[in-house]
């Protein structure tokens, strides 16, 4: 979602090789406890699968994503649902939604205070904010090895190239409270995530880790990825599939009236 990250999304690869993103979002929908007729914002809707699920259940849903490619594909797949390009830190809504739902997005936003203020402004008083995203330690086994191999190949790696914000649960819930939310539920949990097939880890690095390889040639990137795979095979590969060491934060907050 965050413009500053400059992440380039491939909607086709997202749908074909990373459908687990939407699958795990189904679990988050249970925490949302939506009611038919509610108006809900899907923040970081991707190619629209979860927004479509909510719409089919009788919700008036609006899907927002910063990726033009994602929104184009969402509109092609589900033209009956409202999708639009938007920035999570500058949403153009004022007390419009009964709930804001966000799956696998907020770790892309390195200005979490702005995003939370924007979500707060978009909600009606008493509205819910439900989110699941990467927490501290998320995919650290993979990213530590990627960074090590990039440096061993003779390239510099700066903090600015790390594309994500992975907070602790204490850090993030404090930010929610500062923004005006009453935190009703929060957890930090391990969620080992299957990356299907021999190319699962390589596909993951291509889809989500492109910013690690800025300024590196395609040949060098391929060689670095191969070394990452070699070094992580004993830890993360079994029975023909890779497993990523996901660690997630899940939160439920209620918008309180700041004047009370």
N, C-alpha and C positions, 0 to 999 in steps of 0.2 A: 504493500500500500504506500509506503513512504517514498516520496519522490527522490529524496536525497540518496537513497540506496542505489538507484539506477539499475535495479534488477530487471533483466529482460526475460519475459515469460514466453514459453512455447506452449500454447494451449493444447495442441495435439498431443505432445509428450505428456503433459499434465494429465490429460484424460486417459491415455492408453497405458502409461507406466506408473502413475502415481494416484490411482483411484482410492488408495488407502486414506488420503486426506479427507475425502467426503465420507468414507466409511466410518472413520472415527468421529466425524462430526455428528453422525446419527446418535451416538451416545450423549453428546452434548445437548441435543434437542430435548432429551428427556429432562435435563436440568432446567431447560427453558420453561417447561410446563405451560405451553401456549394455550390460548383459548381461541376458538373459532371466532372470526370477526376482528381480532386484534390487528393492529398495524405494527409490523416488525421490520426493522432494518437488518439486513444481512451484510455485515461490514467485512469486506474482503471476500466477495461471493465466488471468486474464481469463475469457473465455467457454468455455475448456476444450479448444480444438482441439489444442494440443500435448500436453496430458495424455492425451487420447483416443488420439493417435498412439502415445504410449509404452505405454499400456495394451494397445492392439492388438498391440504387438510383444512382449507377455509380461511387461511390467514391472508391479509392484505400485505404483501411483502414487496420491499424495494431492495434490490441488490446493488451494492456499490463495490467497485474495484478500481484501482489506479491503472491497471493494465488494459490498454485498448484491445490487445489480442484476446484476453480473457473475456471482456465484455462483448466483443464481436461474436465469439463462439457461443457465449451464453444466450445472446439474442437469436442466433441461428438455431440453437437447440430448443429454446423455450420462448418463442416470440410472444406468448400470452403473459409472460412475467415482465415486470418493469426492471430493467437493468440500466445502470448509467456509470460513467467514469466519475470517480471522486477521490478526494484525498482525505484519509482518516483524521488528519490533524486540522482540517478546515472544512468540516461538513456544512452544507448549506441548509440546515434544518433547525427549526426552533420549536421545541416541545411538541413534536409531531408523532412520536412513536411510543407504543406501550412497552416495547422491549427492543434492545439492540443485541444482536447475536453475532458472535465473531469466532470463527474457527481457523486456527493455524495462521493467524495474520499478525497479531500484535508484537511478536518477536521481530518483525521486520521494521518496526517503528522505533527509531532511536530517540524520539522526542515523546516519551510516554505521557508526560503531563499534558501536552497539547492534545494528544489523542483522547485522553480521559475527559478533558474539558469539553472537547468537541462532542463526545458521546453524551456527556451530561446535558449539554445544551439541546441535543436532539431529542431527549427523552421527556415525556410528560412527568410531572411530579408523581412519585410512586412507581415509576417505570423501572423495569429490570434491565440489568446489564449482565450478560452471560458470555463468558469467553474461555477458550482453551488455547494455549500457546506454549512455546518453548520456555522452560525455566532453567535455572542455573544448572550447569552440567549437561545440558542437552547436546546430543551428538558429539560430546567432547572427545571420545575415542577416535572418531573419524576426523574431526577438524584438527586435533593435535597432530595427527599423522600427516594430513594434507599440508599443514604449515611446515612441518619438519621436512617433508620431501621438496617443497617449494624452495626452502632455504638451502637444502643440500644441493639443489640444482643450480644454485648461484644467484637466486633472485631474492630481492628484499620483500618482506611482508610486513605491512604496517597495520596498526590498530584500525585505521580507517577502512582497510579492506575487509575487515571482519564485518559481515553484513547484518548481524543480529544483535538484539538486546535480550539477554537471558537473565532476568532478575531472580532474586530469592523471593519466596512467598511473603516474607516480612516487608521487603522493600516495596513490592507491588501493592499489597493491601494498604500500606501506609499512603501510597500515592492515590489510591482510590478514595480513601477517607479524606485526604486533603482536597480532592476534587469535589467532595460533597456526597459521596456514596456511603451508605451503610452496608458493610460487608456481611452478608448472610452466610456465605460458605466460601471456603478456600482450601485447596489442597495442592501439594506438590507430589507427583507420583512418577514412578518408572513406567514406561510404556514401550518395551521392546517392539520394534516395528519391522515387519517383514518387507524386504526389498526383493521382489521375485526374480529368480533366474540368475544365471551366471553374470549377466550385465547389470544386475540390480544396483550394485554400489556405484558403478561407472555412470549409470543413468541418473542416480541420485546426485552425484557430483555435478553432472551437466545441468540438471534441472535447478538445483538449489544453491550450488556452490560456485557459479560462474564468476562471481566477483573475486574469488580467491585467485583467479588466473588472469587478472587484468594485465595486459602488456606482455603476456607470454605466448609464444607461437603455438599453433595447433599441434605440431609435432612434439614439442616439449610438454604440452599439456597431456597428450596421450601417454608419454613416457612417465610423467609424474603420477598419473592415475594408476598405471600398471604397478608402480612401486608401492603405492598406497594399498592396492589390492593384495599384493604379495605379502606385505607386512601385517595386514589385518586379517588374512585368511584364517589363521588358527583361532582368532578371537570371535570373528563375526560371520563366518561362512560355515554352513552345515547343510547337508542333504540337498545340495544344488541351489541353495538360496542364501542371500545375505540378510542379516538382521541389524538394523541401526539402533544405537543406544539412546533412544528418545527419553527425555525427562520433561514432563509437562507441568504446567500450572493451570488449574481450573478454578474459576471464580464466579460467584453470583453476588451482585450488588444491587441495592435499591436506591433510586434517586431520592434524596431527602431535600426538603425545602431549606435552602441555606439561611433563610431568615428566621427559622424556628430553632 
